[in-house]
Amino acid sequence: MQVSGSFGKLDTQKFGKAVIHWDEAYFSIGVSDLRGITNNIEFGLDGTKYRAEAAGKSEIDSSAKGLNIFPQNAALFQSGKPLAFNFSLNLKGSSDLNFIPLGKNTKVQLSGAWKSPGFIGNFSPEYKLADNKFTAVWSVLPFNRNIPEMWIDREVIPFKDSSFGVNLVDTVDHYQQNMRSAKYALMFIGLTFVVFFFVEILTRKRIHPIQYFLVGIALILFYTLLLSLSEQIGFGGAYLIASVAIIGLITAYAQSIFKNLLQTGMLATMLGMLYVFLYVILQLEDIALLIGSVGLFIILGVIMYFSKKIVWYKPRIEVSDDVK
């Protein structure tokens, strides 16, 4: 980051009768985690370079660490002219970057090679997304935030409510994909039971509740296999192996129950279509909700179509009193 700004002439009348020790005045850079800094910071002030020193607790935020710069030059602050400053800051991190607009006017421009930035905080930027890159610009004016121009040391109000920044969202992380797949678990277990129920009704082959329970355990095991395998070989390969293994296990078990290759093949086909449908939804981002809703609508329509062929209740024959 290239940081620059300026301090206008200080209005000493605002200090009242306080005695100002100009020789002890210093600049503070609030950084919440000093481990992320990868360069020695040279603070440019009025054409002179100064080294930054670790400050422990920052005066900007009593809960955060920071860097201090001590010019030890009383004449510099008493000159009456604006003080321009600049410095470079190299940061590394793993999730997000936030700024606190302490300046009277603050402008931040960020760009990065990331296709899914999430803009967070109380200020929205003007941004552009193109070719897996983003550019965002924030402009904060004095009346946009409730931050005073001056305060007394160690009596600083928290400024986190005025922060803004960017969160680097990892949309292809296998843990997030596992979490998304788990959200569909109840639906897929229910649909599989519906398929078994229809086969039971149409074939008049009774399925014991214990057999339903074992099939449910196999369906739950799919998500455990998916998570453990994805940590080793990636999500795509893990999904293929886990789905083939569970579909094969349920198909073999269904064959032992129905003892009919046609019925078992139909069951395996339906399960395969369900898991392909789930994988397609997991790979989509912008239209995942739309595709999922349309897919569920089609599945419900198919279930309703086949259910009309089922005689749910046996017809009753009413016998008249005249009939003996």
PLY file of the C-alpha trace (Angstrom):
ply
format ascii 1.0
element vertex 324
property float x
property float y
property float z
element edge 323
property int vertex1
property int vertex2
end_header
0.00 0.00 0.00
1.09 3.51 -0.82
-0.19 5.78 1.95
-0.06 9.56 1.78
-1.77 12.49 3.46
-1.21 15.77 5.19
-1.86 17.46 8.53
-3.11 21.02 8.35
-2.03 23.77 10.73
-2.88 22.88 14.30
-5.29 25.21 16.04
-3.65 25.46 19.45
-6.56 27.45 20.81
-8.59 24.24 20.92
-6.19 22.88 23.54
-7.21 25.53 26.09
-4.63 26.12 28.79
-2.86 22.81 28.21
0.92 22.84 27.90
2.02 21.26 24.61
5.29 19.32 24.60
6.13 19.59 20.91
9.40 17.74 21.33
7.46 14.63 22.44
4.91 14.69 19.62
4.83 11.56 17.46
2.88 9.88 14.67
1.02 6.60 15.12
0.09 3.97 12.51
-2.56 1.59 13.81
-2.06 -1.97 12.53
-4.08 -4.69 14.26
-1.54 -7.47 13.58
2.13 -6.56 13.22
2.96 -10.09 12.01
1.50 -9.14 8.64
4.06 -6.39 7.97
6.86 -7.56 5.63
8.93 -4.39 5.15
10.81 -1.82 7.21
8.64 1.28 7.15
10.28 4.59 6.35
7.92 7.41 7.24
8.45 10.42 4.97
7.68 13.73 6.68
8.47 17.15 5.21
11.20 15.64 3.00
12.84 13.65 5.83
12.68 9.88 6.36
12.00 8.45 9.82
12.04 4.84 11.00
8.86 3.35 12.52
9.05 1.56 15.85
6.74 -1.03 17.37
4.48 0.68 19.89
2.73 -2.17 21.65
-0.72 -0.74 22.27
-1.75 1.83 19.69
-3.19 5.16 20.72
-5.67 4.83 17.87
-7.13 1.60 19.24
-6.24 0.47 22.74
-6.87 -3.15 21.78
-4.63 -3.10 18.70
-0.91 -2.98 18.16
0.67 -0.26 16.09
3.76 1.61 14.96
5.06 4.95 16.21
7.31 7.52 14.54
9.17 9.99 16.80
10.54 13.04 14.87
11.69 14.73 18.15
11.64 18.05 16.34
9.60 20.75 18.08
10.30 23.29 15.33
8.71 20.97 12.76
5.33 21.14 14.50
5.55 24.83 15.33
6.32 25.99 11.81
2.64 26.63 11.09
2.71 25.02 7.65
0.88 21.83 6.65
2.84 18.60 7.20
2.74 16.17 4.29
3.58 12.53 4.97
3.86 9.30 2.99
4.98 5.72 3.53
4.81 2.29 1.92
3.31 -0.67 3.75
3.55 -4.30 2.62
0.99 -6.52 4.33
0.21 -10.19 4.12
-2.87 -11.88 5.52
-5.41 -14.61 4.93
-8.90 -13.17 4.99
-9.72 -9.47 4.95
-8.30 -5.95 5.06
-10.06 -3.06 6.81
-9.42 0.66 7.16
-10.47 3.26 9.72
-11.01 6.71 8.13
-9.31 8.89 10.73
-8.39 11.56 8.21
-10.71 14.48 7.65
-10.99 13.33 4.05
-10.07 9.72 3.33
-9.77 8.08 -0.08
-8.79 4.43 -0.48
-8.26 2.68 -3.78
-7.76 -1.09 -3.79
-7.10 -3.50 -6.63
-6.32 -7.18 -6.58
-6.26 -10.41 -8.58
-9.34 -11.92 -6.90
-12.62 -12.78 -8.65
-14.90 -12.81 -5.59
-14.24 -9.82 -3.32
-16.70 -9.12 -0.53
-16.90 -5.46 0.46
-17.56 -5.10 4.18
-18.01 -2.31 6.69
-20.21 0.76 6.85
-19.12 2.36 3.58
-19.80 0.98 0.10
-17.19 1.52 -2.63
-17.42 2.13 -6.33
-15.98 -1.04 -7.84
-15.33 -2.90 -11.08
-14.95 -6.65 -11.64
-13.24 -7.97 -14.77
-10.99 -10.90 -15.73
-10.77 -12.29 -12.17
-9.62 -8.86 -10.92
-11.27 -6.12 -8.94
-10.81 -2.40 -8.37
-12.60 -0.53 -5.58
-12.53 3.09 -4.47
-13.84 4.45 -1.15
-14.23 8.15 -0.47
-15.13 9.16 3.11
-15.94 12.79 3.91
-15.90 14.48 7.35
-19.66 14.29 7.84
-19.78 10.59 6.85
-18.30 9.31 10.11
-18.51 10.17 13.79
-14.80 10.58 14.59
-13.49 13.69 16.41
-10.52 15.68 15.18
-8.74 15.31 18.52
-8.99 13.34 21.74
-7.10 12.68 24.96
-4.70 9.72 25.13
-6.18 6.51 26.51
-9.68 7.96 26.32
-10.24 7.00 22.72
-13.67 5.87 21.62
-13.72 2.68 19.50
-13.66 3.40 15.80
-14.48 -0.06 14.47
-18.04 1.02 13.68
-16.60 3.35 11.03
-14.30 0.78 9.41
-14.57 -0.49 5.84
-12.64 -2.90 3.68
-12.66 -6.03 1.57
-13.02 -9.70 2.39
-11.31 -12.12 -0.01
-13.99 -14.78 -0.37
-12.73 -18.22 -1.41
-15.69 -19.66 -3.32
-13.85 -22.84 -4.37
-12.64 -23.90 -0.95
-13.50 -27.58 -0.43
-14.70 -26.93 3.12
-17.24 -24.41 1.85
-18.36 -26.83 -0.85
-18.76 -29.56 1.76
-20.83 -27.18 3.87
-23.02 -26.33 0.89
-23.53 -30.01 0.07
-24.48 -30.76 3.70
-27.27 -28.18 3.47
-28.94 -30.42 0.88
-28.54 -33.56 3.02
-32.09 -33.62 4.41
-33.59 -33.12 0.96
-31.55 -35.91 -0.63
-32.19 -38.38 2.17
-35.91 -37.60 1.90
-35.95 -38.01 -1.90
-34.12 -41.33 -1.65
-36.67 -42.59 0.86
-39.44 -41.42 -1.48
-37.91 -43.49 -4.29
-37.73 -46.55 -2.03
-41.32 -45.97 -0.91
-42.62 -45.78 -4.47
-40.77 -48.95 -5.41
-42.24 -50.64 -2.34
-45.78 -49.57 -3.28
-45.52 -50.40 -6.99
-43.83 -53.79 -6.50
-45.74 -54.68 -3.31
-42.42 -55.73 -1.82
-42.41 -54.86 1.87
-39.33 -53.00 3.16
-38.63 -53.25 6.87
-37.98 -50.02 8.86
-34.54 -51.38 9.75
-33.74 -51.51 6.04
-34.82 -47.88 5.66
-32.59 -47.04 8.61
-29.55 -48.76 7.06
-30.07 -46.91 3.78
-30.25 -43.64 5.74
-26.95 -44.42 7.46
-25.37 -45.05 4.06
-26.64 -41.68 2.78
-25.19 -39.88 5.82
-21.88 -41.69 5.34
-21.62 -40.02 1.90
-20.91 -36.64 3.52
-18.27 -38.08 5.83
-16.52 -39.73 2.88
-16.78 -36.52 0.86
-15.17 -34.39 3.57
-12.34 -36.82 4.38
-11.48 -37.51 0.74
-11.67 -33.85 -0.33
-8.96 -32.98 2.20
-6.62 -35.35 0.35
-7.52 -35.28 -3.35
-9.73 -32.22 -3.88
-13.49 -31.82 -4.02
-14.18 -33.03 -7.58
-12.41 -36.38 -7.25
-13.74 -36.87 -3.73
-17.32 -36.27 -4.88
-16.96 -38.81 -7.70
-15.52 -41.51 -5.45
-17.95 -40.94 -2.57
-21.05 -40.81 -4.79
-20.08 -43.94 -6.78
-19.31 -45.81 -3.56
-22.61 -44.89 -1.86
-24.73 -45.45 -4.98
-23.03 -48.83 -5.48
-23.61 -49.80 -1.85
-27.30 -48.83 -1.91
-27.81 -50.50 -5.30
-26.31 -53.78 -4.11
-28.44 -53.65 -0.97
-31.58 -52.86 -2.99
-30.93 -55.82 -5.28
-30.82 -58.10 -2.26
-34.23 -56.71 -1.21
-36.11 -56.45 -4.51
-34.33 -59.26 -6.39
-35.30 -57.53 -9.64
-32.66 -56.08 -11.96
-35.09 -53.66 -13.64
-36.28 -52.14 -10.38
-32.77 -52.00 -8.97
-31.49 -50.36 -12.17
-34.21 -47.72 -12.02
-33.29 -47.00 -8.40
-29.58 -46.68 -9.26
-30.40 -44.36 -12.18
-32.52 -42.09 -10.01
-29.81 -41.91 -7.34
-27.20 -41.11 -9.98
-29.34 -38.29 -11.37
-29.82 -36.87 -7.88
-26.09 -36.77 -7.17
-25.31 -35.27 -10.58
-27.94 -32.61 -9.87
-26.33 -31.84 -6.50
-22.85 -31.54 -8.04
-24.10 -29.12 -10.71
-25.67 -26.91 -8.02
-22.44 -26.92 -5.98
-20.41 -25.72 -8.97
-22.69 -22.79 -9.70
-22.49 -19.46 -7.88
-24.73 -16.78 -9.33
-27.64 -18.98 -10.51
-27.39 -21.85 -8.00
-30.69 -20.87 -6.34
-32.48 -20.62 -9.70
-31.24 -24.00 -10.97
-31.95 -25.65 -7.63
-35.51 -24.30 -7.51
-36.27 -25.34 -11.09
-34.77 -28.78 -10.48
-36.84 -29.35 -7.34
-39.96 -28.22 -9.21
-39.31 -30.83 -11.91
-38.63 -33.55 -9.32
-41.86 -32.72 -7.49
-43.77 -32.86 -10.77
-42.35 -36.31 -11.58
-43.27 -37.59 -8.11
-46.80 -36.25 -8.42
-47.15 -37.86 -11.87
-46.16 -41.32 -10.69
-48.18 -41.02 -7.49
-51.44 -40.77 -9.44
-51.03 -44.38 -10.54
-51.01 -45.61 -6.98
-54.25 -46.79 -5.39
-53.81 -45.39 -1.91
-57.00 -46.87 -0.46
-58.78 -50.10 -1.35
-62.31 -49.49 -2.68
-65.06 -50.25 -0.21
-68.22 -52.18 -1.16
-71.30 -51.06 0.69
-73.78 -53.86 1.32
-77.49 -53.00 1.50
-79.67 -54.30 4.30
-81.80 -56.10 1.71
-78.81 -58.14 0.59
-78.29 -61.20 2.75
0 1
1 2
2 3
3 4
4 5
5 6
6 7
7 8
8 9
9 10
10 11
11 12
12 13
13 14
14 15
15 16
16 17
17 18
18 19
19 20
20 21
21 22
22 23
23 24
24 25
25 26
26 27
27 28
28 29
29 30
30 31
31 32
32 33
33 34
34 35
35 36
36 37
37 38
38 39
39 40
40 41
41 42
42 43
43 44
44 45
45 46
46 47
47 48
48 49
49 50
50 51
51 52
52 53
53 54
54 55
55 56
56 57
57 58
58 59
59 60
60 61
61 62
62 63
63 64
64 65
65 66
66 67
67 68
68 69
69 70
70 71
71 72
72 73
73 74
74 75
75 76
76 77
77 78
78 79
79 80
80 81
81 82
82 83
83 84
84 85
85 86
86 87
87 88
88 89
89 90
90 91
91 92
92 93
93 94
94 95
95 96
96 97
97 98
98 99
99 100
100 101
101 102
102 103
103 104
104 105
105 106
106 107
107 108
108 109
109 110
110 111
111 112
112 113
113 114
114 115
115 116
116 117
117 118
118 119
119 120
120 121
121 122
122 123
123 124
124 125
125 126
126 127
127 128
128 129
129 130
130 131
131 132
132 133
133 134
134 135
135 136
136 137
137 138
138 139
139 140
140 141
141 142
142 143
143 144
144 145
145 146
146 147
147 148
148 149
149 150
150 151
151 152
152 153
153 154
154 155
155 156
156 157
157 158
158 159
159 160
160 161
161 162
162 163
163 164
164 165
165 166
166 167
167 168
168 169
169 170
170 171
171 172
172 173
173 174
174 175
175 176
176 177
177 178
178 179
179 180
180 181
181 182
182 183
183 184
184 185
185 186
186 187
187 188
188 189
189 190
190 191
191 192
192 193
193 194
194 195
195 196
196 197
197 198
198 199
199 200
200 201
201 202
202 203
203 204
204 205
205 206
206 207
207 208
208 209
209 210
210 211
211 212
212 213
213 214
214 215
215 216
216 217
217 218
218 219
219 220
220 221
221 222
222 223
223 224
224 225
225 226
226 227
227 228
228 229
229 230
230 231
231 232
232 233
233 234
234 235
235 236
236 237
237 238
238 239
239 240
240 241
241 242
242 243
243 244
244 245
245 246
246 247
247 248
248 249
249 250
250 251
251 252
252 253
253 254
254 255
255 256
256 257
257 258
258 259
259 260
260 261
261 262
262 263
263 264
264 265
265 266
266 267
267 268
268 269
269 270
270 271
271 272
272 273
273 274
274 275
275 276
276 277
277 278
278 279
279 280
280 281
281 282
282 283
283 284
284 285
285 286
286 287
287 288
288 289
289 290
290 291
291 292
292 293
293 294
294 295
295 296
296 297
297 298
298 299
299 300
300 301
301 302
302 303
303 304
304 305
305 306
306 307
307 308
308 309
309 310
310 311
311 312
312 313
313 314
314 315
315 316
316 317
317 318
318 319
319 320
320 321
321 322
322 323
